[in-house]
Amino acid sequence: MKGAVSRGTVAGGAKSGAKASMSATRQVRARASLNPRGIPGLASRSHGGDLRRESRNQVEAWGRQVGPSRAVTQDAPVFESGRAEEENVVPPAGFSGLMGKALKTPKRYPTRPEVFAAIPKELYKKDTLKSLCYAFFSTSLTLALGVTAYAFLPMKLAFAPVWALYAAVTGTVATGCWVVAHECGHGAFSENRILQDTVGYILHSLLLVPYFSWQRSHAIHHSRTNHLEEGETHVPEFHDELKGKLYYDMKESLGDTMWTWSNLFMHLVVGWPAYLMTGASGGKKYGVTNHFWPVKPFSGALFPGSWKKKVWMSDIGVVATLGLLGLWASKVGALTVMAVYGGPYLVTNFWLVLYTWLQHTDVDVPHYSDSEWDWVKGTFLTIDRPYPKIVDFLHHRIGTTHVAHHVSHQIPHYNAREATECLKNAFPDLYLYEPTPIHKAAWRIAKNCVAVKPEGDKYVFSPNRP
């Protein structure tokens, strides 16, 4: 996955609003000249390594600089990009419901300070009690479903459809636990870092996710969204390189329908363990990686310095969970454990891969090489989508507020809807919402997003061999 976007120009509503916005912009630029990267939302302190570390004081200072925040959703200045329509790219794979919006090249992108100025400072505030309540809700509901199934569903072939329904429902609910742990990894759960990492470590370990390992790789994904060389997860292949050619060979051999089903299976069933074990779909910069083993024979580039120690710490939680599952299987049988735990586990993996895939990929959403990529470009190639309301609720709205999440992952999910409205109002030409129902969007993407080829300064998907 790779890509990028940025722009600016302020237009006020009333004269007083315009003056205030210009004053705020001057303050923002003054700060940027002193520390062009010192703005909230790049990476939380827990990400470490070569990513920028931001403290709560910096976030609060930023909020004070941009002035009154509540006016953003009502009288906020709207950024005018001045899109150059004549430079539009016609995507070989056709158009999504975005109708090529992401391909239109603006005359000017906003600066990072201008992007952050659109978000009120209070939306960064973390409420530990509220976060714990969401964690308790998702965890208790998941456990209740599991205990009920274990106690009342017979392990008989005739009940296989019921067990399949149980897996679908419980795995969907358990994805809420995954999202809460994901928020812990981003530093958006609580100001208490020990509590935050404890909750995240436990929940992710119970879902066989190496907490700190994933925290690091996911931070790279956020910092290099839609970057063709340095992106992390769902980075597309080039049409003229080995993997790209193999994909076209497979599609031509299988035909459109079988290729699409195979691609969906590879992503939604095989994709997650393949990524953890080999770095499948990651960018070229880090080589073949392993989230459990940060040394040879795998590349250690993704986990520099002290991150290797954190990978080993993550392994302890996963191994402990596997040990408990093994002990349980020795008492009740492996089939029971697979039915109660394994089925929902696969469904949870399905959801998390679907999110990371669909929120950054579509037939008319480009990627950028290093020479053309920047943070604003990549961040605004994130897509919000219309997930079913019950799913969106259970998953803490991670799919309908993903743009705001990528602008600043330090915003707690319960503030993300308001942050989304701020971004929609401030950057109407940049904000991406793709209205196609999820199942149809997934089919379109699996069928047509095979490999990328260059089109001007962008790389776009080509459904067939160029």
C-alpha positions as CSV (number, residue, x, y, z in Angstrom):
1,M,0.0,0.0,0.0
2,K,1.3,3.3,-0.9
3,G,0.1,6.8,-1.8
4,A,-0.2,10.4,-0.7
5,V,-2.0,13.8,-0.9
6,S,-1.7,17.5,0.4
7,R,-2.9,21.1,-0.2
8,G,-4.0,24.5,1.1
9,T,-5.7,28.0,0.7
10,V,-8.1,29.4,3.2
11,A,-11.6,30.7,2.5
12,G,-13.7,32.0,5.3
13,G,-17.4,32.4,5.7
14,A,-17.7,35.8,7.4
15,K,-15.0,38.4,7.5
16,S,-14.3,37.8,11.2
17,G,-14.1,34.1,10.6
18,A,-11.6,34.8,7.7
19,K,-9.4,37.0,9.9
20,A,-9.4,34.4,12.7
21,S,-8.5,31.6,10.3
22,M,-5.7,33.7,8.7
23,S,-4.4,34.4,12.2
24,A,-4.5,30.7,13.0
25,T,-2.7,29.9,9.8
26,R,0.1,32.4,10.5
27,Q,0.5,30.8,14.0
28,V,0.5,27.3,12.4
29,R,3.2,28.3,9.9
30,A,5.3,30.0,12.6
31,R,5.2,26.7,14.5
32,A,6.0,24.7,11.3
33,S,9.1,26.9,10.7
34,L,10.4,26.0,14.1
35,N,9.5,22.3,13.9
36,P,7.9,21.3,10.7
37,R,7.2,17.8,11.9
38,G,6.3,18.6,15.5
39,I,2.6,18.0,15.3
40,P,0.3,15.5,16.9
41,G,-0.9,12.5,15.1
42,L,2.3,11.3,13.4
43,A,3.1,8.5,15.8
44,S,2.5,8.0,19.5
45,R,5.4,7.8,21.9
46,S,5.0,4.1,22.1
47,H,6.0,3.7,18.4
48,G,9.6,4.7,19.1
49,G,12.3,4.0,16.5
50,D,12.6,6.4,13.6
51,L,9.1,7.7,13.9
52,R,8.4,11.1,15.5
53,R,7.5,11.0,19.2
54,E,4.8,13.3,20.4
55,S,3.8,14.1,23.9
56,R,0.5,15.1,25.4
57,N,1.9,18.6,26.1
58,Q,2.7,19.0,22.4
59,V,-0.8,18.1,21.5
60,E,-2.3,20.5,24.0
61,A,0.1,23.3,22.9
62,W,-1.0,22.7,19.3
63,G,-4.6,23.1,20.3
64,R,-3.9,26.4,22.0
65,Q,-2.1,27.7,19.0
66,V,-4.9,27.1,16.5
67,G,-7.4,29.0,18.7
68,P,-11.0,28.2,19.4
69,S,-11.8,24.7,18.2
70,R,-15.6,24.4,18.4
71,A,-16.0,26.7,15.4
72,V,-14.4,24.2,13.2
73,T,-17.5,22.2,12.4
74,Q,-19.6,25.3,11.8
75,D,-17.6,28.3,10.6
76,A,-14.3,26.6,9.9
77,P,-12.3,27.9,6.8
78,V,-12.7,25.6,3.8
79,F,-9.5,24.7,2.1
80,E,-9.7,25.5,-1.7
81,S,-7.5,23.2,-3.7
82,G,-8.0,24.6,-7.1
83,R,-8.1,21.2,-8.8
84,A,-6.6,21.0,-12.2
85,E,-9.3,18.9,-14.0
86,E,-7.4,18.6,-17.2
87,E,-4.7,16.6,-15.5
88,N,-7.1,13.8,-14.5
89,V,-6.0,10.2,-15.0
90,V,-8.5,7.7,-16.6
91,P,-8.0,4.5,-14.6
92,P,-7.6,1.3,-16.6
93,A,-9.7,-0.6,-14.1
94,G,-12.6,1.9,-14.4
95,F,-14.2,4.0,-11.7
96,S,-15.5,3.3,-8.2
97,G,-18.2,5.4,-6.5
98,L,-15.4,8.0,-6.0
99,M,-15.6,8.7,-9.7
100,G,-11.9,9.4,-9.9
101,K,-11.9,12.0,-7.1
102,A,-8.6,10.6,-5.7
103,L,-6.9,10.9,-9.1
104,K,-7.6,14.6,-9.6
105,T,-4.5,16.7,-9.1
106,P,-4.9,19.9,-7.0
107,K,-2.9,23.0,-7.8
108,R,-1.8,23.0,-4.1
109,Y,-2.1,20.5,-1.3
110,P,-2.6,21.7,2.3
111,T,0.4,21.5,4.6
112,R,0.4,19.2,7.6
113,P,-0.2,22.1,10.0
114,E,-3.2,23.2,7.9
115,V,-4.6,19.6,8.2
116,F,-4.1,19.4,11.9
117,A,-5.6,22.9,12.4
118,A,-8.9,21.6,11.3
119,I,-9.3,19.2,14.3
120,P,-10.4,20.7,17.6
121,K,-7.9,20.0,20.4
122,E,-10.5,18.5,22.7
123,L,-10.9,15.6,20.3
124,Y,-7.5,14.3,21.3
125,K,-8.6,14.0,24.9
126,K,-8.6,10.4,26.2
127,D,-11.2,9.3,28.7
128,T,-9.8,6.2,30.4
129,L,-13.1,5.1,32.0
130,K,-14.9,5.4,28.7
131,S,-12.2,3.4,27.0
132,L,-12.4,0.7,29.6
133,C,-16.1,0.5,29.2
134,Y,-15.8,-0.1,25.5
135,A,-13.1,-2.7,26.2
136,F,-15.4,-4.4,28.7
137,F,-18.4,-4.3,26.4
138,S,-16.6,-6.1,23.5
139,T,-14.8,-8.6,25.7
140,S,-17.8,-9.5,27.8
141,L,-20.0,-10.0,24.8
142,T,-17.4,-12.1,23.1
143,L,-17.0,-14.3,26.2
144,A,-20.7,-14.6,26.7
145,L,-21.2,-15.9,23.2
146,G,-18.4,-18.4,23.6
147,V,-19.5,-19.7,26.9
148,T,-23.1,-20.1,25.7
149,A,-22.0,-22.0,22.6
150,Y,-19.7,-24.3,24.6
151,A,-22.5,-25.0,27.1
152,F,-25.4,-25.5,24.8
153,L,-24.4,-26.3,21.2
154,P,-23.9,-30.1,20.6
155,M,-20.7,-31.1,18.7
156,K,-22.7,-32.9,16.0
157,L,-22.6,-32.7,12.3
158,A,-26.2,-31.7,12.1
159,F,-25.3,-28.5,14.1
160,A,-22.6,-27.5,11.7
161,P,-24.7,-24.6,10.2
162,V,-25.3,-23.4,13.7
163,W,-21.7,-23.5,14.6
164,A,-20.9,-21.6,11.4
165,L,-23.4,-18.9,12.4
166,Y,-21.9,-18.8,15.8
167,A,-18.4,-18.3,14.3
168,A,-19.6,-15.4,12.1
169,V,-21.4,-13.6,14.9
170,T,-18.8,-14.2,17.6
171,G,-15.9,-13.4,15.3
172,T,-17.6,-10.2,14.3
173,V,-18.1,-9.2,17.9
174,A,-14.5,-10.2,18.8
175,T,-13.2,-7.8,16.2
176,G,-14.3,-5.1,18.6
177,C,-11.7,-6.4,21.1
178,W,-9.2,-6.3,18.3
179,V,-10.0,-2.6,17.5
180,V,-9.7,-1.7,21.2
181,A,-6.3,-3.3,21.4
182,H,-5.4,-1.5,18.1
183,E,-6.3,1.7,19.8
184,C,-4.0,0.9,22.7
185,G,-1.2,0.3,20.3
186,H,-1.8,3.8,18.9
187,G,-1.7,5.4,22.3
188,A,-5.4,6.6,22.0
189,F,-6.8,4.5,24.9
190,S,-5.5,6.2,28.0
191,E,-2.9,8.7,29.3
192,N,-1.9,5.8,31.6
193,R,0.6,4.0,29.4
194,I,1.0,1.1,31.6
195,L,-2.7,0.4,31.7
196,Q,-3.0,1.1,28.0
197,D,-0.3,-1.4,27.1
198,T,-1.6,-4.0,29.6
199,V,-5.1,-3.9,28.1
200,G,-3.7,-4.0,24.5
201,Y,-1.2,-6.7,25.2
202,I,-3.8,-9.0,26.8
203,L,-6.5,-8.5,24.2
204,H,-4.1,-8.9,21.2
205,S,-2.4,-11.9,22.8
206,L,-5.7,-13.6,23.3
207,L,-6.3,-13.1,19.5
208,L,-2.8,-14.5,18.7
209,V,-1.6,-11.0,17.7
210,P,2.0,-10.1,18.8
211,Y,1.1,-6.7,20.4
212,F,4.4,-4.8,20.2
213,S,5.5,-6.3,16.9
214,W,2.2,-5.3,15.3
215,Q,2.4,-1.9,17.0
216,R,5.6,-1.2,15.2
217,S,4.6,-2.4,11.7
218,H,1.3,-0.7,11.9
219,A,3.0,2.6,12.8
220,I,4.9,2.2,9.6
221,H,1.7,1.7,7.7
222,H,0.3,4.9,9.1
223,S,3.5,6.9,8.4
224,R,3.8,5.7,4.8
225,T,0.2,5.2,3.6
226,N,0.0,4.3,-0.2
227,H,3.8,4.5,-0.5
228,L,5.0,2.0,-3.1
229,E,8.4,1.3,-1.6
230,E,8.1,2.0,2.1
231,G,4.4,1.2,2.7
232,E,3.4,-1.6,5.0
233,T,0.5,-4.0,4.3
234,H,-1.4,-4.3,1.0
235,V,1.4,-2.7,-1.1
236,P,0.5,-3.5,-4.7
237,E,2.9,-5.2,-7.1
238,F,4.3,-3.6,-10.2
239,H,2.8,-4.9,-13.5
240,D,6.2,-5.6,-15.0
241,E,7.9,-7.4,-12.1
242,L,7.7,-11.1,-11.2
243,K,4.8,-11.1,-8.8
244,G,2.8,-8.8,-10.9
245,K,3.3,-11.0,-13.9
246,L,2.4,-14.1,-11.9
247,Y,-0.9,-12.4,-10.8
248,Y,-1.8,-11.7,-14.5
249,D,-0.8,-15.3,-15.4
250,M,-3.2,-16.6,-12.7
251,K,-6.0,-14.3,-13.8
252,E,-5.7,-15.3,-17.4
253,S,-5.5,-18.9,-16.5
254,L,-8.4,-19.0,-14.0
255,G,-10.7,-16.4,-15.7
256,D,-12.3,-13.4,-14.0
257,T,-14.7,-15.2,-11.6
258,M,-12.3,-17.8,-10.3
259,W,-9.5,-15.3,-10.0
260,T,-11.7,-13.0,-8.0
261,W,-12.7,-15.8,-5.6
262,S,-9.1,-16.9,-5.3
263,N,-7.9,-13.3,-4.6
264,L,-10.6,-12.9,-1.9
265,F,-9.5,-16.2,-0.3
266,M,-5.8,-15.2,-0.4
267,H,-6.5,-11.9,1.2
268,L,-9.2,-12.6,3.7
269,V,-8.3,-16.1,4.9
270,V,-4.5,-16.6,4.2
271,G,-3.5,-13.0,4.2
272,W,-3.2,-12.3,7.9
273,P,-1.0,-15.2,9.0
274,A,1.0,-14.8,5.8
275,Y,1.7,-11.2,6.7
276,L,2.7,-12.0,10.3
277,M,4.9,-14.8,9.2
278,T,6.6,-13.5,6.1
279,G,5.5,-9.8,5.7
280,A,3.4,-10.7,2.7
281,S,2.0,-7.6,1.0
282,G,4.5,-5.4,2.8
283,G,6.8,-2.9,1.0
284,K,10.2,-3.8,-0.4
285,K,12.1,-1.7,2.0
286,Y,12.0,-4.2,4.9
287,G,12.4,-7.5,3.0
288,V,10.9,-10.7,4.2
289,T,9.9,-10.1,7.8
290,N,8.4,-12.1,10.7
291,H,6.5,-10.6,13.5
292,F,7.6,-13.4,15.9
293,W,11.2,-13.8,14.9
294,P,13.0,-10.4,14.2
295,V,16.4,-12.0,13.3
296,K,17.9,-14.2,10.6
297,P,16.8,-15.9,8.5
298,F,14.2,-13.1,8.4
299,S,15.0,-9.4,7.9
300,G,15.4,-7.4,11.1
301,A,15.0,-4.1,9.3
302,L,11.3,-3.7,10.4
303,F,12.3,-4.0,14.1
304,P,15.5,-2.0,14.7
305,G,17.2,-1.6,18.1
306,S,15.1,-2.2,21.2
307,W,12.1,-3.3,19.0
308,K,13.6,-6.8,18.7
309,K,13.3,-7.2,22.5
310,K,9.7,-6.1,22.2
311,V,9.0,-8.7,19.6
312,W,10.2,-11.4,22.0
313,M,8.0,-9.9,24.7
314,S,5.1,-10.1,22.3
315,D,5.8,-13.8,21.6
316,I,5.4,-14.6,25.3
317,G,1.7,-13.5,25.2
318,V,1.0,-15.5,22.0
319,V,2.8,-18.6,23.3
320,A,0.9,-18.4,26.6
321,T,-2.5,-18.2,24.7
322,L,-1.5,-21.2,22.5
323,G,-0.5,-23.1,25.7
324,L,-3.9,-22.4,27.2
325,L,-5.6,-23.5,24.1
326,G,-3.5,-26.7,24.0
327,L,-4.3,-27.5,27.6
328,W,-8.0,-26.9,26.9
329,A,-7.9,-29.2,23.9
330,S,-6.3,-31.9,26.0
331,K,-9.3,-31.8,28.3
332,V,-12.2,-31.4,25.8
333,G,-10.8,-32.3,22.4
334,A,-9.3,-30.3,19.6
335,L,-12.6,-30.3,17.6
336,T,-14.3,-28.4,20.4
337,V,-11.6,-25.8,20.7
338,M,-11.6,-25.3,17.0
339,A,-15.4,-24.8,17.0
340,V,-15.5,-22.5,20.0
341,Y,-12.3,-20.5,19.4
342,G,-11.0,-21.3,15.9
343,G,-14.1,-20.4,13.9
344,P,-14.5,-16.9,15.5
345,Y,-10.7,-16.4,15.2
346,L,-10.9,-16.8,11.4
347,V,-13.8,-14.4,11.1
348,T,-11.9,-11.8,13.2
349,N,-9.0,-12.1,10.9
350,F,-11.3,-11.7,7.9
351,W,-12.6,-8.4,9.3
352,L,-9.2,-6.9,10.1
353,V,-7.8,-7.7,6.7
354,L,-10.9,-6.4,5.0
355,Y,-10.5,-3.1,6.8
356,T,-6.9,-2.6,6.0
357,W,-7.4,-3.7,2.3
358,L,-10.6,-1.7,1.5
359,Q,-9.7,1.5,3.4
360,H,-6.7,2.2,1.1
361,T,-7.4,0.4,-2.1
362,D,-9.8,0.8,-5.1
363,V,-9.7,0.9,-8.9
364,D,-9.3,4.7,-9.0
365,V,-7.2,5.3,-5.8
366,P,-3.5,5.7,-6.8
367,H,-0.3,4.9,-5.1
368,Y,2.9,7.0,-5.3
369,S,6.6,6.2,-5.5
370,D,9.1,7.8,-3.1
371,S,9.9,10.8,-5.4
372,E,6.2,11.9,-5.5
373,W,4.8,10.7,-2.2
374,D,4.3,12.8,0.9
375,W,2.4,12.4,4.1
376,V,-0.6,14.6,3.2
377,K,-1.1,12.8,-0.1
378,G,-0.9,9.4,1.4
379,T,-3.1,10.1,4.4
380,F,-5.9,11.5,2.2
381,L,-5.9,8.4,0.0
382,T,-7.6,6.7,3.0
383,I,-11.2,5.9,2.3
384,D,-14.3,5.8,4.5
385,R,-16.9,3.3,3.6
386,P,-20.6,2.5,4.4
387,Y,-20.3,-0.5,6.8
388,P,-23.6,-2.0,8.1
389,K,-24.7,0.0,11.2
390,I,-24.5,-3.0,13.6
391,V,-21.0,-3.9,12.3
392,D,-19.9,-0.3,12.5
393,F,-21.1,-0.1,16.1
394,L,-19.5,-3.4,17.2
395,H,-16.2,-2.4,15.5
396,H,-16.2,1.1,17.1
397,R,-16.6,2.8,13.8
398,I,-13.1,2.0,12.5
399,G,-14.4,1.7,8.9
400,T,-16.5,4.8,8.7
401,T,-14.0,7.1,10.4
402,H,-10.8,5.7,9.0
403,V,-9.7,9.0,7.3
404,A,-9.7,10.8,10.6
405,H,-7.9,7.8,12.2
406,H,-5.1,8.2,9.6
407,V,-4.9,11.9,10.0
408,S,-4.3,11.4,13.7
409,H,-4.4,8.0,15.3
410,Q,-4.2,9.6,18.7
411,I,-7.8,10.6,18.5
412,P,-9.9,8.1,20.5
413,H,-12.5,6.3,18.4
414,Y,-15.4,7.8,20.4
415,N,-14.3,11.3,19.1
416,A,-13.6,10.1,15.5
417,R,-17.0,10.9,14.1
418,E,-16.7,14.6,15.1
419,A,-13.1,14.7,13.7
420,T,-14.4,13.2,10.5
421,E,-17.0,16.0,10.1
422,C,-14.2,18.5,10.7
423,L,-12.1,17.1,7.9
424,K,-15.0,16.7,5.5
425,N,-15.9,20.4,6.0
426,A,-12.3,21.7,5.9
427,F,-11.1,19.5,2.9
428,P,-14.1,18.6,0.8
429,D,-12.0,18.0,-2.3
430,L,-9.6,15.7,-0.4
431,Y,-11.9,13.7,1.9
432,L,-12.8,10.3,0.4
433,Y,-16.1,8.5,1.0
434,E,-16.8,5.6,-1.3
435,P,-20.6,4.6,-1.2
436,T,-20.6,1.2,-2.8
437,P,-21.9,-1.6,-0.4
438,I,-19.0,-3.4,1.1
439,H,-19.5,-6.8,-0.6
440,K,-19.7,-5.2,-4.0
441,A,-16.6,-3.0,-3.3
442,A,-14.6,-6.1,-2.2
443,W,-15.6,-8.0,-5.3
444,R,-14.6,-5.0,-7.6
445,I,-11.3,-4.6,-5.8
446,A,-10.4,-8.3,-5.8
447,K,-11.3,-8.6,-9.5
448,N,-9.6,-5.5,-10.9
449,C,-6.8,-4.4,-8.5
450,V,-4.2,-6.9,-9.8
451,A,-1.0,-4.8,-10.2
452,V,-0.1,-1.2,-10.8
453,K,1.4,0.7,-13.7
454,P,2.6,4.3,-14.0
455,E,0.2,7.0,-15.2
456,G,2.0,10.3,-15.0
457,D,3.2,10.9,-11.4
458,K,0.8,8.2,-10.1
459,Y,0.6,4.4,-10.1
460,V,-2.9,3.0,-10.8
461,F,-4.3,-0.5,-11.0
462,S,-4.6,-2.3,-14.3
463,P,-7.0,-5.2,-14.3
464,N,-5.3,-6.8,-17.3
465,R,-1.7,-7.2,-18.4
466,P,-0.7,-3.9,-20.0
